[in-house]
Amino acid sequence: MTESSTNPLAGLWRPTHLQRLHYGPESVKQHLLDCLPSESSKAFIITGTSLATKTQLIKQVESQLGSRHAGTFSKIGQHAPIAELDDATEIVKKDSSIDTIISIGGGSPIDSAKAISYRLHEQNGKFLHHIAIPTTLSAAECTMNAGYTDKSGLKTGVAAPELVPSAVIYDSKFALETPPWLLLSTAMRAMDHAMELMYHPTSTEMPCKQLALAAASELFIYLPKYKKNPKNEDYITHLQLASFASLGFVGLNIKGGLGLSHTLGYALGSPYGIPHGITSCLTLGHVVKLKAQSSDADAAQIARMAPFIGLTRTNDNKKDALAVGDAILDLVKLLDLKTTLTEKGVSKDEVHTIVKTATRQESGPVYDHVRKLVEGLY
């Protein structure tokens, strides 16, 4: 049953089971232990190689956990390859005392932690208590979906309401260790969430779309400031909270994928080794403009973004929505994130495969529009 609509304006929002959202400098040191489900909890850490070997963050968390630390798996790669996921699952499965999983990093460790919890539930009927400590802005901590890469190189995944983390800790000290280009590009992924939720057929007006408008506003304000001063922790915290606002209020009853920019991101990401933040930089502005031109209803929703991102409404929805798309493209340029599929090593011979994967069509009007869009990315 579809429980939200724009016309008539009606809906139902069902919240996730998120229990705690901490934010601010040193919030991990101050609050991590409070997020554990019990005094006797045992926690297993999931992270990537860079954070484990090039920073002190993982050692800090291990030390803070003390006797509650049950182990660390630090080999999760980009797009969460299934082989690494299998290895981590086997390790966790061998220790029945583990009741908590702590993901530290970007979308891949967070989604991997969810997938491990899902697999364990299939075997023993219990989900793990998940504490997410994000170091990027892609907002994987906000959803009940866990994406990973299968053996063929395509993105797949699992989903369950219980996979939403029980606690999220946004600590600017942790994000300071993230390369600025990565924080900037994953923030554009958050922008992607906010924009595509505006025209999603089942996203709720309250709180989802209202927070998406606020998220885009904050991103347009603080991304240029962070670009100039990436050590400013207030800017980082504002961006972290904007990332949460972009996707943290989808709730449990939204139906289907987020939108075309996201499906193109999946078609481009895992198969061609392009980070999802960069895929959003490539596709979002162009998708918004395509939506503005192809649907009056979508244009009306996108146009609502205009005053939130510094544009003046003209009462012409299509014109205003096209201006929103151009503003996104201009922001990508301002952040030095503009790129092409040619620069990313994707052959033009792949266009049909990309469009087919994104649209699940091999011909027709939708296929033709999306093909033209993808050809323009070279």
TORKOL-4160 file (C-alpha; in steps of 0.2 Angstrom, whole numbers, padded with zeros to 4 digits, m for minus):
378
<pt num="1" X="0000" Y="0000" Z="0000"/>
<pt num="2" X="0007" Y="0017" Z="m0005"/>
<pt num="3" X="0004" Y="0028" Z="0011"/>
<pt num="4" X="0010" Y="0045" Z="0004"/>
<pt num="5" X="0005" Y="0056" Z="m0010"/>
<pt num="6" X="0006" Y="0074" Z="m0017"/>
<pt num="7" X="m0011" Y="0075" Z="m0024"/>
<pt num="8" X="m0021" Y="0074" Z="m0013"/>
<pt num="9" X="m0008" Y="0079" Z="0000"/>
<pt num="10" X="m0009" Y="0065" Z="0012"/>
<pt num="11" X="0003" Y="0052" Z="0020"/>
<pt num="12" X="0009" Y="0042" Z="0034"/>
<pt num="13" X="0027" Y="0042" Z="0041"/>
<pt num="14" X="0033" Y="0027" Z="0050"/>
<pt num="15" X="0050" Y="0031" Z="0060"/>
<pt num="16" X="0064" Y="0019" Z="0061"/>
<pt num="17" X="0070" Y="0012" Z="0077"/>
<pt num="18" X="0085" Y="0024" Z="0079"/>
<pt num="19" X="0087" Y="0028" Z="0097"/>
<pt num="20" X="0102" Y="0040" Z="0099"/>
<pt num="21" X="0109" Y="0053" Z="0087"/>
<pt num="22" X="0125" Y="0061" Z="0095"/>
<pt num="23" X="0135" Y="0075" Z="0086"/>
<pt num="24" X="0149" Y="0087" Z="0089"/>
<pt num="25" X="0168" Y="0086" Z="0092"/>
<pt num="26" X="0173" Y="0071" Z="0104"/>
<pt num="27" X="0156" Y="0064" Z="0104"/>
<pt num="28" X="0163" Y="0046" Z="0101"/>
<pt num="29" X="0174" Y="0048" Z="0117"/>
<pt num="30" X="0159" Y="0056" Z="0127"/>
<pt num="31" X="0145" Y="0044" Z="0121"/>
<pt num="32" X="0151" Y="0028" Z="0113"/>
<pt num="33" X="0149" Y="0017" Z="0129"/>
<pt num="34" X="0132" Y="0025" Z="0132"/>
<pt num="35" X="0126" Y="0018" Z="0115"/>
<pt num="36" X="0130" Y="0000" Z="0120"/>
<pt num="37" X="0115" Y="m0010" Z="0124"/>
<pt num="38" X="0121" Y="m0017" Z="0140"/>
<pt num="39" X="0135" Y="m0017" Z="0153"/>
<pt num="40" X="0141" Y="m0034" Z="0147"/>
<pt num="41" X="0140" Y="m0030" Z="0128"/>
<pt num="42" X="0154" Y="m0036" Z="0116"/>
<pt num="43" X="0157" Y="m0026" Z="0101"/>
<pt num="44" X="0165" Y="m0030" Z="0084"/>
<pt num="45" X="0172" Y="m0016" Z="0073"/>
<pt num="46" X="0169" Y="m0015" Z="0054"/>
<pt num="47" X="0180" Y="m0003" Z="0045"/>
<pt num="48" X="0192" Y="0000" Z="0030"/>
<pt num="49" X="0210" Y="m0002" Z="0028"/>
<pt num="50" X="0214" Y="0017" Z="0027"/>
<pt num="51" X="0206" Y="0022" Z="0043"/>
<pt num="52" X="0214" Y="0007" Z="0052"/>
<pt num="53" X="0232" Y="0010" Z="0045"/>
<pt num="54" X="0233" Y="0028" Z="0042"/>
<pt num="55" X="0224" Y="0035" Z="0057"/>
<pt num="56" X="0223" Y="0032" Z="0076"/>
<pt num="57" X="0204" Y="0032" Z="0076"/>
<pt num="58" X="0202" Y="0013" Z="0076"/>
<pt num="59" X="0215" Y="0011" Z="0090"/>
<pt num="60" X="0206" Y="0025" Z="0100"/>
<pt num="61" X="0189" Y="0016" Z="0099"/>
<pt num="62" X="0197" Y="m0001" Z="0103"/>
<pt num="63" X="0205" Y="0006" Z="0118"/>
<pt num="64" X="0189" Y="0015" Z="0123"/>
<pt num="65" X="0179" Y="m0001" Z="0122"/>
<pt num="66" X="0192" Y="m0011" Z="0132"/>
<pt num="67" X="0186" Y="m0028" Z="0138"/>
<pt num="68" X="0170" Y="m0025" Z="0127"/>
<pt num="69" X="0180" Y="m0025" Z="0111"/>
<pt num="70" X="0178" Y="m0042" Z="0103"/>
<pt num="71" X="0188" Y="m0039" Z="0087"/>
<pt num="72" X="0190" Y="m0028" Z="0072"/>
<pt num="73" X="0189" Y="m0032" Z="0053"/>
<pt num="74" X="0197" Y="m0018" Z="0043"/>
<pt num="75" X="0197" Y="m0025" Z="0025"/>
<pt num="76" X="0181" Y="m0018" Z="0019"/>
<pt num="77" X="0184" Y="m0010" Z="0001"/>
<pt num="78" X="0174" Y="0002" Z="m0010"/>
<pt num="79" X="0157" Y="m0004" Z="m0014"/>
<pt num="80" X="0158" Y="m0018" Z="m0001"/>
<pt num="81" X="0164" Y="m0033" Z="m0011"/>
<pt num="82" X="0155" Y="m0049" Z="m0006"/>
<pt num="83" X="0171" Y="m0059" Z="m0003"/>
<pt num="84" X="0176" Y="m0047" Z="0011"/>
<pt num="85" X="0159" Y="m0047" Z="0018"/>
<pt num="86" X="0159" Y="m0066" Z="0018"/>
<pt num="87" X="0176" Y="m0066" Z="0028"/>
<pt num="88" X="0169" Y="m0053" Z="0041"/>
<pt num="89" X="0153" Y="m0063" Z="0043"/>
<pt num="90" X="0163" Y="m0079" Z="0047"/>
<pt num="91" X="0173" Y="m0071" Z="0060"/>
<pt num="92" X="0158" Y="m0063" Z="0069"/>
<pt num="93" X="0148" Y="m0079" Z="0068"/>
<pt num="94" X="0162" Y="m0089" Z="0078"/>
<pt num="95" X="0160" Y="m0078" Z="0093"/>
<pt num="96" X="0142" Y="m0080" Z="0101"/>
<pt num="97" X="0146" Y="m0066" Z="0114"/>
<pt num="98" X="0145" Y="m0052" Z="0101"/>
<pt num="99" X="0129" Y="m0043" Z="0102"/>
<pt num="100" X="0135" Y="m0026" Z="0094"/>
<pt num="101" X="0143" Y="m0021" Z="0078"/>
<pt num="102" X="0151" Y="m0004" Z="0076"/>
<pt num="103" X="0154" Y="0003" Z="0059"/>
<pt num="104" X="0167" Y="0016" Z="0056"/>
<pt num="105" X="0169" Y="0024" Z="0039"/>
<pt num="106" X="0159" Y="0028" Z="0024"/>
<pt num="107" X="0145" Y="0019" Z="0016"/>
<pt num="108" X="0154" Y="0003" Z="0013"/>
<pt num="109" X="0158" Y="m0002" Z="0031"/>
<pt num="110" X="0141" Y="0004" Z="0036"/>
<pt num="111" X="0132" Y="m0006" Z="0023"/>
<pt num="112" X="0143" Y="m0021" Z="0027"/>
<pt num="113" X="0139" Y="m0020" Z="0045"/>
<pt num="114" X="0121" Y="m0021" Z="0041"/>
<pt num="115" X="0123" Y="m0035" Z="0029"/>
<pt num="116" X="0132" Y="m0045" Z="0042"/>
<pt num="117" X="0118" Y="m0042" Z="0055"/>
<pt num="118" X="0106" Y="m0048" Z="0041"/>
<pt num="119" X="0115" Y="m0064" Z="0038"/>
<pt num="120" X="0117" Y="m0068" Z="0057"/>
<pt num="121" X="0098" Y="m0065" Z="0059"/>
<pt num="122" X="0095" Y="m0078" Z="0045"/>
<pt num="123" X="0105" Y="m0090" Z="0055"/>
<pt num="124" X="0101" Y="m0087" Z="0073"/>
<pt num="125" X="0086" Y="m0076" Z="0072"/>
<pt num="126" X="0095" Y="m0061" Z="0081"/>
<pt num="127" X="0100" Y="m0044" Z="0073"/>
<pt num="128" X="0116" Y="m0036" Z="0080"/>
<pt num="129" X="0114" Y="m0019" Z="0089"/>
<pt num="130" X="0122" Y="m0007" Z="0076"/>
<pt num="131" X="0132" Y="0009" Z="0081"/>
<pt num="132" X="0137" Y="0019" Z="0066"/>
<pt num="133" X="0151" Y="0032" Z="0066"/>
<pt num="134" X="0151" Y="0039" Z="0049"/>
<pt num="135" X="0167" Y="0048" Z="0042"/>
<pt num="136" X="0159" Y="0053" Z="0025"/>
<pt num="137" X="0142" Y="0061" Z="0021"/>
<pt num="138" X="0134" Y="0048" Z="0010"/>
<pt num="139" X="0121" Y="0044" Z="0024"/>
<pt num="140" X="0121" Y="0025" Z="0023"/>
<pt num="141" X="0118" Y="0026" Z="0042"/>
<pt num="142" X="0100" Y="0032" Z="0038"/>
<pt num="143" X="0093" Y="0018" Z="0029"/>
<pt num="144" X="0087" Y="0000" Z="0032"/>
<pt num="145" X="0096" Y="m0005" Z="0015"/>
<pt num="146" X="0113" Y="m0014" Z="0014"/>
<pt num="147" X="0121" Y="m0013" Z="m0003"/>
<pt num="148" X="0136" Y="m0023" Z="m0008"/>
<pt num="149" X="0145" Y="m0029" Z="m0024"/>
<pt num="150" X="0141" Y="m0047" Z="m0030"/>
<pt num="151" X="0154" Y="m0059" Z="m0038"/>
<pt num="152" X="0149" Y="m0052" Z="m0055"/>
<pt num="153" X="0153" Y="m0034" Z="m0050"/>
<pt num="154" X="0135" Y="m0028" Z="m0049"/>
<pt num="155" X="0128" Y="m0019" Z="m0034"/>
<pt num="156" X="0115" Y="m0029" Z="m0024"/>
<pt num="157" X="0108" Y="m0029" Z="m0007"/>
<pt num="158" X="0097" Y="m0034" Z="0007"/>
<pt num="159" X="0084" Y="m0024" Z="0017"/>
<pt num="160" X="0075" Y="m0025" Z="0034"/>
<pt num="161" X="0068" Y="m0012" Z="0046"/>
<pt num="162" X="0080" Y="m0019" Z="0060"/>
<pt num="163" X="0095" Y="m0015" Z="0049"/>
<pt num="164" X="0094" Y="0004" Z="0053"/>
<pt num="165" X="0108" Y="0008" Z="0066"/>
<pt num="166" X="0101" Y="0010" Z="0084"/>
<pt num="167" X="0114" Y="0024" Z="0087"/>
<pt num="168" X="0123" Y="0036" Z="0075"/>
<pt num="169" X="0138" Y="0047" Z="0081"/>
<pt num="170" X="0143" Y="0061" Z="0070"/>
<pt num="171" X="0160" Y="0066" Z="0077"/>
<pt num="172" X="0169" Y="0080" Z="0068"/>
<pt num="173" X="0186" Y="0074" Z="0074"/>
<pt num="174" X="0183" Y="0058" Z="0064"/>
<pt num="175" X="0178" Y="0067" Z="0049"/>
<pt num="176" X="0194" Y="0078" Z="0050"/>
<pt num="177" X="0203" Y="0062" Z="0044"/>
<pt num="178" X="0193" Y="0061" Z="0028"/>
<pt num="179" X="0201" Y="0068" Z="0013"/>
<pt num="180" X="0192" Y="0084" Z="0008"/>
<pt num="181" X="0188" Y="0078" Z="m0009"/>
<pt num="182" X="0179" Y="0063" Z="m0002"/>
<pt num="183" X="0169" Y="0073" Z="0011"/>
<pt num="184" X="0164" Y="0085" Z="m0003"/>
<pt num="185" X="0159" Y="0072" Z="m0015"/>
<pt num="186" X="0149" Y="0062" Z="m0003"/>
<pt num="187" X="0141" Y="0078" Z="0002"/>
<pt num="188" X="0135" Y="0078" Z="m0016"/>
<pt num="189" X="0128" Y="0061" Z="m0013"/>
<pt num="190" X="0118" Y="0068" Z="0001"/>
<pt num="191" X="0112" Y="0082" Z="m0011"/>
<pt num="192" X="0107" Y="0068" Z="m0022"/>
<pt num="193" X="0096" Y="0060" Z="m0008"/>
<pt num="194" X="0088" Y="0077" Z="m0004"/>
<pt num="195" X="0084" Y="0081" Z="m0022"/>
<pt num="196" X="0077" Y="0064" Z="m0028"/>
<pt num="197" X="0066" Y="0063" Z="m0012"/>
<pt num="198" X="0057" Y="0079" Z="m0018"/>
<pt num="199" X="0050" Y="0070" Z="m0033"/>
<pt num="200" X="0049" Y="0052" Z="m0026"/>
<pt num="201" X="0031" Y="0047" Z="m0027"/>
<pt num="202" X="0030" Y="0040" Z="m0009"/>
<pt num="203" X="0041" Y="0051" Z="0001"/>
<pt num="204" X="0031" Y="0060" Z="0014"/>
<pt num="205" X="0029" Y="0079" Z="0015"/>
<pt num="206" X="0032" Y="0079" Z="0034"/>
<pt num="207" X="0046" Y="0076" Z="0039"/>
<pt num="208" X="0055" Y="0069" Z="0024"/>
<pt num="209" X="0053" Y="0083" Z="0011"/>
<pt num="210" X="0053" Y="0097" Z="0023"/>
<pt num="211" X="0070" Y="0090" Z="0030"/>
<pt num="212" X="0076" Y="0087" Z="0012"/>
<pt num="213" X="0073" Y="0106" Z="0008"/>
<pt num="214" X="0083" Y="0111" Z="0024"/>
<pt num="215" X="0097" Y="0098" Z="0020"/>
<pt num="216" X="0100" Y="0106" Z="0002"/>
<pt num="217" X="0100" Y="0123" Z="0010"/>
<pt num="218" X="0114" Y="0118" Z="0022"/>
<pt num="219" X="0124" Y="0109" Z="0009"/>
<pt num="220" X="0124" Y="0125" Z="m0002"/>
<pt num="221" X="0129" Y="0136" Z="0012"/>
<pt num="222" X="0142" Y="0125" Z="0020"/>
<pt num="223" X="0151" Y="0116" Z="0006"/>
<pt num="224" X="0159" Y="0131" Z="m0001"/>
<pt num="225" X="0164" Y="0136" Z="0016"/>
<pt num="226" X="0171" Y="0119" Z="0020"/>
<pt num="227" X="0181" Y="0119" Z="0003"/>
<pt num="228" X="0190" Y="0135" Z="0009"/>
<pt num="229" X="0193" Y="0129" Z="0027"/>
<pt num="230" X="0192" Y="0110" Z="0028"/>
<pt num="231" X="0198" Y="0110" Z="0046"/>
<pt num="232" X="0183" Y="0120" Z="0053"/>
<pt num="233" X="0174" Y="0108" Z="0064"/>
<pt num="234" X="0158" Y="0118" Z="0065"/>
<pt num="235" X="0157" Y="0117" Z="0046"/>
<pt num="236" X="0160" Y="0098" Z="0046"/>
<pt num="237" X="0146" Y="0096" Z="0059"/>
<pt num="238" X="0134" Y="0107" Z="0049"/>
<pt num="239" X="0138" Y="0095" Z="0034"/>
<pt num="240" X="0135" Y="0080" Z="0044"/>
<pt num="241" X="0118" Y="0085" Z="0051"/>
<pt num="242" X="0113" Y="0091" Z="0033"/>
<pt num="243" X="0118" Y="0073" Z="0027"/>
<pt num="244" X="0107" Y="0066" Z="0041"/>
<pt num="245" X="0093" Y="0077" Z="0036"/>
<pt num="246" X="0094" Y="0072" Z="0018"/>
<pt num="247" X="0090" Y="0054" Z="0021"/>
<pt num="248" X="0087" Y="0051" Z="0040"/>
<pt num="249" X="0068" Y="0054" Z="0038"/>
<pt num="250" X="0063" Y="0043" Z="0024"/>
<pt num="251" X="0055" Y="0032" Z="0037"/>
<pt num="252" X="0051" Y="0014" Z="0034"/>
<pt num="253" X="0036" Y="0015" Z="0022"/>
<pt num="254" X="0044" Y="0023" Z="0007"/>
<pt num="255" X="0042" Y="0012" Z="m0009"/>
<pt num="256" X="0056" Y="0008" Z="m0022"/>
<pt num="257" X="0072" Y="0016" Z="m0026"/>
<pt num="258" X="0076" Y="0034" Z="m0023"/>
<pt num="259" X="0077" Y="0040" Z="m0042"/>
<pt num="260" X="0086" Y="0040" Z="m0058"/>
<pt num="261" X="0102" Y="0049" Z="m0052"/>
<pt num="262" X="0103" Y="0035" Z="m0039"/>
<pt num="263" X="0100" Y="0020" Z="m0052"/>
<pt num="264" X="0113" Y="0028" Z="m0064"/>
<pt num="265" X="0125" Y="0029" Z="m0049"/>
<pt num="266" X="0123" Y="0010" Z="m0046"/>
<pt num="267" X="0125" Y="0007" Z="m0065"/>
<pt num="268" X="0141" Y="0017" Z="m0065"/>
<pt num="269" X="0148" Y="0014" Z="m0047"/>
<pt num="270" X="0153" Y="m0004" Z="m0044"/>
<pt num="271" X="0155" Y="m0010" Z="m0062"/>
<pt num="272" X="0167" Y="0004" Z="m0067"/>
<pt num="273" X="0175" Y="0008" Z="m0050"/>
<pt num="274" X="0168" Y="0025" Z="m0048"/>
<pt num="275" X="0164" Y="0031" Z="m0030"/>
<pt num="276" X="0146" Y="0035" Z="m0027"/>
<pt num="277" X="0149" Y="0053" Z="m0022"/>
<pt num="278" X="0157" Y="0056" Z="m0039"/>
<pt num="279" X="0143" Y="0047" Z="m0048"/>
<pt num="280" X="0131" Y="0060" Z="m0040"/>
<pt num="281" X="0143" Y="0074" Z="m0046"/>
<pt num="282" X="0141" Y="0067" Z="m0063"/>
<pt num="283" X="0123" Y="0063" Z="m0064"/>
<pt num="284" X="0112" Y="0074" Z="m0052"/>
<pt num="285" X="0112" Y="0091" Z="m0060"/>
<pt num="286" X="0108" Y="0083" Z="m0077"/>
<pt num="287" X="0094" Y="0071" Z="m0070"/>
<pt num="288" X="0086" Y="0086" Z="m0061"/>
<pt num="289" X="0085" Y="0095" Z="m0078"/>
<pt num="290" X="0078" Y="0080" Z="m0087"/>
<pt num="291" X="0065" Y="0078" Z="m0073"/>
<pt num="292" X="0060" Y="0096" Z="m0075"/>
<pt num="293" X="0058" Y="0095" Z="m0093"/>
<pt num="294" X="0048" Y="0078" Z="m0093"/>
<pt num="295" X="0036" Y="0080" Z="m0079"/>
<pt num="296" X="0026" Y="0095" Z="m0073"/>
<pt num="297" X="0023" Y="0087" Z="m0056"/>
<pt num="298" X="0042" Y="0083" Z="m0054"/>
<pt num="299" X="0046" Y="0101" Z="m0060"/>
<pt num="300" X="0034" Y="0108" Z="m0046"/>
<pt num="301" X="0043" Y="0098" Z="m0033"/>
<pt num="302" X="0060" Y="0102" Z="m0039"/>
<pt num="303" X="0056" Y="0121" Z="m0040"/>
<pt num="304" X="0052" Y="0121" Z="m0022"/>
<pt num="305" X="0071" Y="0119" Z="m0019"/>
<pt num="306" X="0074" Y="0136" Z="m0027"/>
<pt num="307" X="0073" Y="0148" Z="m0013"/>
<pt num="308" X="0082" Y="0136" Z="m0001"/>
<pt num="309" X="0097" Y="0136" Z="m0012"/>
<pt num="310" X="0098" Y="0155" Z="m0015"/>
<pt num="311" X="0087" Y="0156" Z="m0031"/>
<pt num="312" X="0072" Y="0167" Z="m0034"/>
<pt num="313" X="0056" Y="0159" Z="m0038"/>
<pt num="314" X="0048" Y="0165" Z="m0055"/>
<pt num="315" X="0031" Y="0156" Z="m0053"/>
<pt num="316" X="0037" Y="0146" Z="m0068"/>
<pt num="317" X="0040" Y="0129" Z="m0061"/>
<pt num="318" X="0049" Y="0122" Z="m0076"/>
<pt num="319" X="0061" Y="0137" Z="m0077"/>
<pt num="320" X="0064" Y="0137" Z="m0058"/>
<pt num="321" X="0067" Y="0118" Z="m0058"/>
<pt num="322" X="0079" Y="0119" Z="m0073"/>
<pt num="323" X="0088" Y="0133" Z="m0063"/>
<pt num="324" X="0090" Y="0121" Z="m0048"/>
<pt num="325" X="0098" Y="0108" Z="m0060"/>
<pt num="326" X="0110" Y="0122" Z="m0066"/>
<pt num="327" X="0114" Y="0127" Z="m0048"/>
<pt num="328" X="0119" Y="0109" Z="m0044"/>
<pt num="329" X="0131" Y="0109" Z="m0059"/>
<pt num="330" X="0138" Y="0125" Z="m0054"/>
<pt num="331" X="0141" Y="0119" Z="m0036"/>
<pt num="332" X="0150" Y="0104" Z="m0043"/>
<pt num="333" X="0162" Y="0115" Z="m0053"/>
<pt num="334" X="0164" Y="0127" Z="m0038"/>
<pt num="335" X="0170" Y="0112" Z="m0028"/>
<pt num="336" X="0182" Y="0106" Z="m0041"/>
<pt num="337" X="0172" Y="0090" Z="m0043"/>
<pt num="338" X="0167" Y="0091" Z="m0061"/>
<pt num="339" X="0173" Y="0076" Z="m0071"/>
<pt num="340" X="0168" Y="0065" Z="m0086"/>
<pt num="341" X="0165" Y="0047" Z="m0090"/>
<pt num="342" X="0180" Y="0048" Z="m0101"/>
<pt num="343" X="0191" Y="0054" Z="m0087"/>
<pt num="344" X="0185" Y="0040" Z="m0077"/>
<pt num="345" X="0190" Y="0027" Z="m0090"/>
<pt num="346" X="0172" Y="0022" Z="m0096"/>
<pt num="347" X="0172" Y="0018" Z="m0114"/>
<pt num="348" X="0158" Y="0025" Z="m0125"/>
<pt num="349" X="0154" Y="0007" Z="m0130"/>
<pt num="350" X="0147" Y="0005" Z="m0112"/>
<pt num="351" X="0133" Y="0017" Z="m0114"/>
<pt num="352" X="0120" Y="0004" Z="m0119"/>
<pt num="353" X="0124" Y="m0007" Z="m0104"/>
<pt num="354" X="0124" Y="0008" Z="m0092"/>
<pt num="355" X="0107" Y="0014" Z="m0098"/>
<pt num="356" X="0100" Y="m0003" Z="m0099"/>
<pt num="357" X="0105" Y="m0007" Z="m0081"/>
<pt num="358" X="0098" Y="0010" Z="m0075"/>
<pt num="359" X="0082" Y="0010" Z="m0084"/>
<pt num="360" X="0079" Y="m0009" Z="m0085"/>
<pt num="361" X="0074" Y="m0005" Z="m0103"/>
<pt num="362" X="0083" Y="m0008" Z="m0120"/>
<pt num="363" X="0072" Y="0004" Z="m0130"/>
<pt num="364" X="0058" Y="0017" Z="m0129"/>
<pt num="365" X="0056" Y="0035" Z="m0124"/>
<pt num="366" X="0063" Y="0033" Z="m0107"/>
<pt num="367" X="0078" Y="0024" Z="m0113"/>
<pt num="368" X="0081" Y="0037" Z="m0127"/>
<pt num="369" X="0081" Y="0051" Z="m0114"/>
<pt num="370" X="0092" Y="0043" Z="m0102"/>
<pt num="371" X="0104" Y="0037" Z="m0116"/>
<pt num="372" X="0106" Y="0055" Z="m0122"/>
<pt num="373" X="0109" Y="0061" Z="m0104"/>
<pt num="374" X="0123" Y="0047" Z="m0102"/>
<pt num="375" X="0131" Y="0052" Z="m0118"/>
<pt num="376" X="0132" Y="0069" Z="m0112"/>
<pt num="377" X="0143" Y="0064" Z="m0097"/>
<pt num="378" X="0158" Y="0060" Z="m0109"/>
